[in-house]
Amino acid sequence: MQNPYQLTNKCIFITGAASGIGRATALLCAGLGAKVIITDLNETTLLKTYELLEGEGHKYALADLTKEEDLIGLIDELPILDGFVSNAGIIKTILTQLGEKSDVEKILSINTIAPIHLTQLLLQNKKIKKDASIVYTSSMAGVFNGAIGNGLYGASKAAINGFVKSLALEVAPRGIRVNTVNPGITETNIYNNTSITPEQLESEKAHYPLGRFGKPEEIAMGICYLLSDTTKWMTGTSLLIDGGCTLI
Amino acid sequence: MEINEFVKHFADQFDDTDASEINTQTKFHDLDEWSSLLALSVLNMTEKKYGVNLSFDELKNSVLIQDVFNLIQSKQ
């Protein structure tokens, strides 16, 4: 039997591919036969991902997705895509009463505005093939639950879920599907440089019925499922992958 | 960075604790109102007012408000 999740010869563009869920997705896509174009801010770690990719014909490009000139340069380099994974994101834990407008702007610019604007540019420049699949890394947070100090992050991710519902309708006539994955806490470096400590993360595990956090590879499996032809009749949906966290 | 101003900022994070209970020698973990929410509040305050990011562990390991002040100074 042919592997139903194969991505043979599909061309897939992945943002935030230098680490975590983005890197795992790039590696899995390549492993399933896709040609990938990966982007991120950090050259050293992006190159590491690139070197780990199975197969040939992959590309990488450095870009700050919040800068218009970088986006334009990126769009110019891209081939016509069978898949787009918008994964780049940041987290910031701050209580509402201590936050400033600049905090709102920063997190929304990276987690919300950049993915939406990049999608606009991809569509305007006809970089998304008919029957392609677009997947956004959203979150459990803001969409399925809340957490103290997580309002901005939650808002930035809930906005993506809201956007997807309309975009899915707009591109459906061309057979393009648009979905999100919504991970619970996943073992990535997104928590580095935040005030959340490893010890605190450890105590968070008690909220997970399956007893642990997710692994980037497990979220990548969900993303590749949505990229594959297996899900040709799925659009506008949110795939919650949270170890049962939101059940309790 | 001035210690009295820091103590005031620290006290501002509390709703029910009288400011007179809060001084450089206060063992803040022992205050009734102290909680993880207040800890986050203090961490956010140190970032916003002094440009210093402390971790929960650093705050946990500090005993007196003076200790937190010293920590921030060492990182500025």
Contacts between the chains, C-beta under 8 A, distances in Angstrom:
chain1	res1	chain2	res2	distance
A	93	B	40	6.8
A	94	B	44	5.2
A	95	B	37	7.7
A	95	B	40	5.9
A	95	B	41	5.6
A	95	B	44	5.5
A	97	B	41	7.8
A	98	B	41	6.5
A	98	B	44	3.9
A	98	B	45	6.2
A	98	B	48	6.0
A	99	B	44	7.7
A	100	B	48	7.1
A	148	B	36	7.9
A	148	B	37	5.9
A	148	B	40	6.7
A	149	B	40	5.2
A	149	B	44	7.8
A	193	B	53	7.5
A	195	B	40	6.9
A	195	B	43	4.5
A	195	B	44	7.8
A	195	B	47	7.9
A	195	B	53	6.6
A	195	B	54	7.1
A	195	B	55	5.9
A	195	B	56	6.1
A	196	B	56	7.2
A	197	B	55	5.1
A	197	B	56	4.7
A	197	B	57	4.8
A	199	B	56	7.3
A	199	B	57	6.3
A	200	B	56	5.4
